[in-house]
Amino acid sequence: MKKKTMIVLISAFLLLSAFSCGGGNKANSTSEQSEETAVNVPQFDADSAYLYVKNQVDFGPRVPNTKEHVACGNYLAGQLEAFGAQVTNQYADLIAYDGTLLKARNIIGSYKPESKKRIALFAHWDTRPWADNDPDEKNHNTPILGANDGASGVGALLEIARLVNQQQPELGIDIILLDAEDYGAPQFYTGQHKEEFWCLGSQYWARNPHVQGYNARFGILLDMVGGEGSVFMKEGYSEEFAPDINKKVWKAAKKIGNGKTFMDGNGGFVTDDHLFINRLARIKTIDIIPYNQEGDFTPTWHTVNDNMEHIDKNTLKAVGQTVLEVIYNEK
């Protein structure tokens, strides 16, 4: 609410004084203010992210209940600790679609944990026990390496964590690595297929967050963000639950020249970790995932070809830099 008469007269007098005494420096003053308020967004290093992807793949398939899974989990928690995060390991026994007890581990790295203003960045770190989409039926029971489907999103987040440790954005950041995402019923399973068979780690976290009463302004999930030539459209559930966050991210991508990678169109609906985070935790969360309206993921999806040969540093860079642009411009 404004007070009128006296404030207007005083303001007019001050304005005239400014023009008569210092008008010649107005342009310089405005320029200096713009420079002071410009946000310095760190540069995402695609070579670094690629190495974090490779380091995960070098463990082999990271399927729950295997020694490779345990070893990779220790590596991820150690990396987050090395990058200055407050690390929380959330262990849980989760029941798979066929009754298998999965020894799962969600790994959370928090920056500025005392801040109530937060952004959550998600990716799943486990891999599929079956290459059930492989063209060769002989490979259907072979665990996948998951270079793109799993390791790429985590690799991008580890690079973001490294940069956040060097230069903190204004909001607190939580890097949340979710487990048991990809243990959903295989295509050859003859029983009933249900969406809740997937994303067991995110369902657990959404019901039992690592901090009691946890909330975030919004969340961004990265899934399969390293595939060669990948294009990202606005995923269906993301548009349903968080259209404003989609708009924010795609606008940022266009601003920094990634408009060809982030196409401003609607993709299909994907049952992914963000669906349960939206439904159960009620945190507006989007999914950056290469999925189109025809129902196609990348060609290596759930095949034995999901390996390092098909990881593209340009895709990692486009996604990672876009996420950085968003989180560093949030006030």
VEXDREN-2710 file (C-alpha; in Angstrom, 1 decimal):
% VEXDREN-2710
k/r/px/py/pz
1/MET/0.0/0.0/0.0
2/LYS/1.4/3.5/-1.0
3/LYS/1.1/6.7/0.9
4/LYS/0.4/9.4/-1.7
5/THR/0.8/13.2/-1.5
6/MET/4.0/13.9/0.5
7/ILE/5.8/10.9/-0.7
8/VAL/5.1/11.8/-4.3
9/LEU/6.4/15.4/-3.8
10/ILE/9.5/14.2/-2.0
11/SER/10.1/11.5/-4.6
12/ALA/9.8/14.1/-7.4
13/PHE/12.3/16.4/-5.7
14/LEU/14.8/13.6/-5.2
15/LEU/14.3/12.5/-8.8
16/LEU/15.0/16.0/-10.1
17/SER/18.1/16.3/-7.8
18/ALA/19.4/13.0/-9.2
19/PHE/19.2/14.3/-12.8
20/SER/20.7/17.7/-11.9
21/CYS/23.5/16.3/-9.8
22/GLY/24.4/12.9/-11.1
23/GLY/22.4/12.3/-14.3
24/GLY/25.6/11.7/-16.3
25/ASN/26.4/8.5/-14.4
26/LYS/23.0/6.9/-14.7
27/ALA/24.0/4.4/-17.4
28/ASN/27.2/3.4/-15.6
29/SER/25.3/2.9/-12.3
30/THR/22.7/0.7/-14.0
31/SER/25.4/-1.3/-15.7
32/GLU/27.2/-1.9/-12.4
33/GLN/24.0/-3.0/-10.7
34/SER/23.3/-5.5/-13.5
35/GLU/26.8/-6.9/-13.1
36/GLU/26.3/-7.2/-9.4
37/THR/23.0/-9.1/-9.7
38/ALA/24.1/-11.4/-12.6
39/VAL/24.2/-15.0/-11.4
40/ASN/27.5/-16.8/-11.9
41/VAL/26.4/-20.3/-13.0
42/PRO/29.3/-22.9/-12.9
43/GLN/30.2/-24.7/-16.0
44/PHE/29.2/-28.4/-16.2
45/ASP/32.2/-30.5/-17.1
46/ALA/31.0/-33.3/-19.3
47/ASP/34.4/-35.1/-19.1
48/SER/34.0/-35.2/-15.4
49/ALA/30.4/-36.5/-15.5
50/TYR/31.4/-39.1/-18.1
51/LEU/34.1/-40.4/-15.7
52/TYR/31.5/-40.7/-12.9
53/VAL/29.3/-42.7/-15.3
54/LYS/32.1/-45.0/-16.2
55/ASN/33.2/-45.5/-12.6
56/GLN/29.7/-46.9/-11.9
57/VAL/29.6/-49.1/-15.0
58/ASP/33.0/-50.5/-14.1
59/PHE/31.4/-52.2/-11.0
60/GLY/29.2/-54.2/-13.4
61/PRO/25.4/-54.4/-13.1
62/ARG/24.3/-52.8/-9.8
63/VAL/21.4/-55.1/-9.0
64/PRO/20.2/-55.2/-5.4
65/ASN/21.4/-58.1/-3.3
66/THR/24.7/-58.3/-5.2
67/LYS/28.3/-57.4/-4.1
68/GLU/28.6/-55.1/-7.1
69/HIS/25.5/-53.2/-5.8
70/VAL/27.1/-52.9/-2.3
71/ALA/30.4/-51.7/-3.7
72/CYS/28.9/-49.1/-6.0
73/GLY/26.7/-47.8/-3.1
74/ASN/29.8/-47.3/-1.0
75/TYR/31.5/-45.5/-3.9
76/LEU/28.5/-43.1/-4.4
77/ALA/28.2/-42.3/-0.7
78/GLY/32.0/-41.7/-0.6
79/GLN/31.9/-39.3/-3.5
80/LEU/29.2/-37.2/-2.0
81/GLU/31.1/-37.0/1.2
82/ALA/34.2/-36.0/-0.7
83/PHE/32.2/-33.3/-2.3
84/GLY/31.2/-31.8/1.1
85/ALA/27.7/-33.1/1.3
86/GLN/26.0/-34.2/4.6
87/VAL/25.3/-37.8/3.6
88/THR/22.4/-39.9/4.9
89/ASN/22.2/-43.6/4.0
90/GLN/18.7/-44.9/4.1
91/TYR/18.6/-48.7/4.3
92/ALA/15.4/-50.5/3.7
93/ASP/14.1/-54.1/3.1
94/LEU/11.8/-53.8/0.1
95/ILE/9.5/-56.5/-1.4
96/ALA/9.8/-57.0/-5.2
97/TYR/6.9/-57.9/-7.4
98/ASP/7.7/-61.7/-7.0
99/GLY/8.3/-61.6/-3.2
100/THR/12.0/-61.2/-3.4
101/LEU/13.4/-59.2/-0.4
102/LEU/15.7/-56.5/-1.7
103/LYS/18.3/-55.0/0.5
104/ALA/17.9/-51.4/-0.8
105/ARG/19.8/-48.2/0.0
106/ASN/18.8/-44.7/-0.8
107/ILE/21.8/-42.3/-0.6
108/ILE/21.2/-38.6/0.1
109/GLY/23.8/-35.8/0.0
110/SER/22.6/-32.5/1.4
111/TYR/24.0/-29.0/1.1
112/LYS/23.0/-26.2/3.5
113/PRO/20.9/-28.7/5.4
114/GLU/19.9/-26.0/7.8
115/SER/18.0/-24.1/5.0
116/LYS/14.3/-24.5/4.7
117/LYS/14.4/-23.4/1.1
118/ARG/15.5/-26.5/-0.9
119/ILE/15.6/-28.1/-4.3
120/ALA/15.7/-31.9/-4.6
121/LEU/17.6/-33.5/-7.5
122/PHE/16.9/-37.2/-8.1
123/ALA/18.3/-40.2/-10.0
124/HIS/18.2/-43.9/-9.6
125/TRP/21.4/-45.8/-9.2
126/ASP/20.4/-49.5/-9.4
127/THR/20.3/-51.4/-12.7
128/ARG/17.8/-53.8/-14.4
129/PRO/18.3/-57.5/-13.6
130/TRP/17.0/-58.5/-17.0
131/ALA/17.7/-57.2/-20.6
132/ASP/14.0/-58.0/-21.3
133/ASN/13.8/-55.6/-24.2
134/ASP/16.8/-56.9/-26.0
135/PRO/16.2/-58.0/-29.6
136/ASP/17.9/-61.4/-28.8
137/GLU/15.7/-63.5/-26.6
138/LYS/18.8/-65.3/-25.3
139/ASN/19.8/-62.1/-23.5
140/HIS/16.5/-61.5/-21.7
141/ASN/17.7/-62.9/-18.4
142/THR/21.1/-61.0/-18.5
143/PRO/21.5/-58.1/-16.1
144/ILE/22.2/-54.8/-17.9
145/LEU/25.2/-52.5/-17.3
146/GLY/22.9/-49.5/-17.2
147/ALA/25.3/-46.9/-18.5
148/ASN/22.4/-44.7/-19.6
149/ASP/19.6/-46.2/-17.5
150/GLY/20.9/-45.4/-14.1
151/ALA/24.5/-44.3/-14.3
152/SER/24.1/-41.3/-16.5
153/GLY/21.7/-39.5/-14.2
154/VAL/23.8/-40.3/-11.2
155/GLY/27.0/-39.2/-13.0
156/ALA/25.4/-35.9/-13.9
157/LEU/24.3/-35.3/-10.3
158/LEU/27.8/-36.2/-9.0
159/GLU/29.3/-33.5/-11.2
160/ILE/26.6/-31.1/-10.0
161/ALA/27.5/-32.0/-6.4
162/ARG/31.2/-31.3/-7.1
163/LEU/30.3/-27.8/-8.4
164/VAL/27.9/-27.1/-5.6
165/ASN/30.6/-27.8/-3.1
166/GLN/32.8/-25.2/-4.8
167/GLN/30.1/-22.6/-5.1
168/GLN/26.9/-22.8/-3.1
169/PRO/23.7/-21.6/-4.7
170/GLU/21.2/-19.6/-2.6
171/LEU/18.9/-22.6/-1.9
172/GLY/19.8/-25.8/-0.1
173/ILE/20.3/-28.7/-2.5
174/ASP/19.6/-32.4/-1.9
175/ILE/21.1/-35.0/-4.2
176/ILE/18.9/-38.0/-3.7
177/LEU/20.1/-41.3/-5.3
178/LEU/17.2/-43.8/-5.3
179/ASP/17.5/-47.5/-5.3
180/ALA/15.3/-50.4/-6.6
181/GLU/13.8/-48.3/-9.3
182/ASP/14.4/-50.9/-12.1
183/TYR/13.2/-54.1/-10.4
184/GLY/9.8/-54.0/-12.0
185/ALA/8.3/-57.1/-13.4
186/PRO/10.0/-58.2/-16.7
187/GLN/8.1/-58.2/-20.0
188/PHE/8.2/-62.0/-19.9
189/TYR/6.4/-62.2/-16.5
190/THR/3.1/-63.9/-16.9
191/GLY/1.5/-62.5/-13.8
192/GLN/-0.3/-59.1/-13.3
193/HIS/1.8/-56.0/-14.1
194/LYS/1.3/-53.1/-11.7
195/GLU/2.9/-49.7/-11.7
196/GLU/3.8/-50.0/-8.0
197/PHE/6.2/-52.9/-8.9
198/TRP/8.6/-50.1/-10.1
199/CYS/10.4/-47.4/-8.2
200/LEU/10.5/-49.1/-4.8
201/GLY/13.2/-46.9/-3.4
202/SER/11.3/-43.7/-4.2
203/GLN/8.1/-45.0/-2.8
204/TYR/9.9/-45.8/0.4
205/TRP/11.6/-42.4/0.5
206/ALA/8.4/-40.5/-0.3
207/ARG/6.7/-42.2/2.7
208/ASN/9.8/-42.0/4.9
209/PRO/11.9/-39.0/3.9
210/HIS/15.4/-38.7/5.3
211/VAL/14.4/-35.6/7.3
212/GLN/11.1/-35.6/9.2
213/GLY/8.7/-33.2/7.5
214/TYR/11.0/-32.8/4.6
215/ASN/9.8/-30.5/1.8
216/ALA/11.4/-28.9/-1.2
217/ARG/10.3/-26.1/-3.5
218/PHE/10.5/-28.5/-6.4
219/GLY/12.3/-31.6/-7.6
220/ILE/14.0/-32.7/-10.9
221/LEU/14.5/-36.3/-11.7
222/LEU/17.2/-37.3/-14.2
223/ASP/16.7/-40.6/-16.0
224/MET/18.7/-41.8/-19.1
225/VAL/20.3/-38.4/-19.7
226/GLY/23.4/-39.6/-21.5
227/GLY/22.2/-41.4/-24.6
228/GLU/23.7/-40.4/-27.9
229/GLY/21.4/-38.0/-29.8
230/SER/18.7/-38.0/-27.1
231/VAL/15.9/-35.4/-27.2
232/PHE/13.8/-34.5/-24.2
233/MET/10.2/-33.6/-24.3
234/LYS/7.9/-32.6/-21.5
235/GLU/6.9/-35.9/-19.9
236/GLY/3.2/-36.4/-19.2
237/TYR/3.0/-36.8/-15.4
238/SER/5.5/-33.9/-15.1
239/GLU/3.0/-31.7/-17.0
240/GLU/0.1/-33.0/-14.9
241/PHE/1.8/-32.4/-11.5
242/ALA/4.4/-29.6/-12.1
243/PRO/3.8/-27.8/-15.4
244/ASP/5.4/-24.6/-14.0
245/ILE/8.6/-26.5/-13.2
246/ASN/8.7/-28.0/-16.7
247/LYS/8.3/-24.4/-18.1
248/LYS/11.1/-23.2/-15.9
249/VAL/13.5/-25.9/-17.0
250/TRP/12.7/-25.8/-20.7
251/LYS/13.0/-22.0/-20.6
252/ALA/16.4/-22.3/-19.0
253/ALA/17.5/-24.8/-21.7
254/LYS/16.4/-22.5/-24.5
255/LYS/18.2/-19.5/-22.8
256/ILE/21.6/-21.2/-22.8
257/GLY/21.3/-22.7/-26.3
258/ASN/20.0/-26.2/-25.5
259/GLY/16.6/-25.8/-27.3
260/LYS/17.3/-28.6/-29.8
261/THR/17.9/-31.0/-27.0
262/PHE/14.9/-29.8/-24.9
263/MET/12.1/-29.8/-27.4
264/ASP/9.1/-27.7/-26.4
265/GLY/6.6/-30.4/-26.9
266/ASN/4.7/-33.0/-25.0
267/GLY/6.0/-36.5/-24.6
268/GLY/4.4/-39.6/-23.2
269/PHE/3.6/-40.7/-19.6
270/VAL/6.3/-42.6/-17.8
271/THR/5.9/-44.6/-14.6
272/ASP/9.1/-43.3/-12.9
273/ASP/10.4/-42.2/-9.5
274/HIS/8.8/-38.7/-9.9
275/LEU/5.3/-40.2/-10.1
276/PHE/5.5/-41.5/-6.5
277/ILE/7.3/-38.4/-5.3
278/ASN/4.4/-36.3/-6.6
279/ARG/1.7/-38.5/-5.3
280/LEU/3.1/-39.5/-1.9
281/ALA/5.5/-36.8/-0.9
282/ARG/3.5/-34.1/-2.8
283/ILE/6.7/-32.4/-3.9
284/LYS/6.3/-30.9/-7.4
285/THR/8.8/-33.0/-9.4
286/ILE/9.5/-33.4/-13.1
287/ASP/11.2/-36.1/-15.1
288/ILE/13.9/-35.3/-17.7
289/ILE/13.8/-38.5/-19.7
290/PRO/14.0/-39.2/-23.5
291/TYR/10.5/-40.6/-24.1
292/ASN/8.2/-39.6/-27.0
293/GLN/4.5/-39.8/-27.7
294/GLU/5.1/-43.0/-29.7
295/GLY/6.2/-44.7/-26.5
296/ASP/9.9/-45.0/-27.4
297/PHE/12.9/-44.7/-25.1
298/THR/16.5/-44.8/-26.4
299/PRO/17.4/-47.9/-28.6
300/THR/19.6/-49.3/-25.8
301/TRP/16.8/-49.3/-23.2
302/HIS/16.8/-52.5/-21.2
303/THR/19.2/-54.2/-23.6
304/VAL/22.7/-55.5/-23.2
305/ASN/23.8/-52.6/-25.4
306/ASP/23.2/-50.1/-22.6
307/ASN/27.0/-49.6/-22.2
308/MET/29.6/-46.8/-22.4
309/GLU/29.8/-47.0/-26.2
310/HIS/26.4/-45.2/-26.4
311/ILE/27.1/-42.5/-23.8
312/ASP/27.3/-39.0/-25.3
313/LYS/29.1/-36.2/-23.5
314/ASN/27.1/-33.6/-25.4
315/THR/23.8/-35.0/-24.0
316/LEU/25.3/-35.0/-20.5
317/LYS/26.4/-31.4/-20.9
318/ALA/23.1/-30.2/-22.2
319/VAL/21.2/-31.7/-19.3
320/GLY/23.7/-30.9/-16.6
321/GLN/24.2/-27.3/-17.6
322/THR/20.4/-26.7/-17.9
323/VAL/19.9/-28.1/-14.3
324/LEU/22.7/-25.8/-13.1
325/GLU/21.1/-22.8/-14.8
326/VAL/17.8/-23.5/-13.0
327/ILE/19.2/-24.1/-9.5
328/TYR/21.6/-21.2/-9.4
329/ASN/18.9/-18.7/-10.6
330/GLU/16.5/-19.8/-7.9
331/LYS/16.1/-17.2/-5.1
END
